[in-house]
Each structure stands twice: as C-alpha cells, then as structure tokens.
Amino acid sequence: MEELRNLLNEKYPGIDFDTEKELVDNGVLDSVEIVSLISDIEDTFDITVTMEYIQPKYFQSVESMWEMIEELQ
C-alpha cells in the first residue's frame, strides 16, 4: 500500500490521503482525475482496471484503491 500512497502523494500533494475517506463523494477527485489515476495505477502495478472497478466506491480512499489493486493482481 505504501507504493500507492507514494504515487498519490506525488500526483496530488495537496490532498491528505491519510484522513480523507470520501475522495469522490467530497469532490476531491473528479472523473478526469480518476481516469488519469487509473492509468497510473495500471502502469505502476502492472494490472488492468476492468470496467466493473471503474466505480466511485473503489476511489473513495487509499484503502479502497488498495483493495481494488489486490483484487486485480
């Protein structure tokens, strides 16, 4: 999970990923940022994020993103 946290902190230095648990619902990440983030996650973790995972619930927090990554590996 640390690699994901580093990726997010580098890409979005102004967001506190340790405390923010509703990134999508609170408008912290919008759809364009999520599409970009999906590409970065795919490249970093050598996975393919399938359509079933392109849902807000998988991008609400670092933990939910990590859960998705683990399921796809």
N, C-alpha and C positions, 0 to 999 in steps of 0.2 A: 504494500500500500504506500510505502514511502516514495517509490518511484512515481506513482500517480500524484501524490501530494506535491512533489517537486515540480512535476510538469504543470500542475495547476497554478502553483505559486509563481512560476516563471511566466506563464502565459497571462495570468491575472493577478499581478502583485497587490492590487488594492482590495482584494477580497479575502476575508478571514475564513478560510475553509475549515478551520478548527471549530468554529462556533456556528457558522451558517448551515442550517439543515433544510432550508427550503429555497434553494437557489433559483429554481424555475418559478415556483409559486410567488416568490417575492420580487420577481423581475430582475434578479441579479444576473442571470444568464438568459439571453433571448435565443430565438430559434437559429439565427445566423451564427451566434457563438457556439451553440450546441453542434451544429453541422461541422464547424471548424474543429471543435473539440473531439468529435467522433473521428475525424481524420487523424488527429494527433494520437488518440488512444490506439487506433488501428496500427499506426506506424510504430509506436513505442512498444506495444505489447504483442505485435505480430498476430493480430486477430482480425476478424471481420465482424463488425457490429451489424447484425441482421435486422430486418425491418421490425421484428417483434420486440426488439430492445430500443427502438427509437420512440421512446415514450418519456414523458416528463418524470415519471417515478424513478427512472434509472439515472437521472441527472440532478436530483434534489440535493445530494450531499456527496462528499468524498466516499463515504461508506456505501452509498447506493451504487455509485460508479464502480467501486471496487468489487462489489458483489456481482455486477454485470460482467466485469472483466474475468473474474474467476469462473463464472458460468460458461463463458465463451472460450476459455483456454482448454 
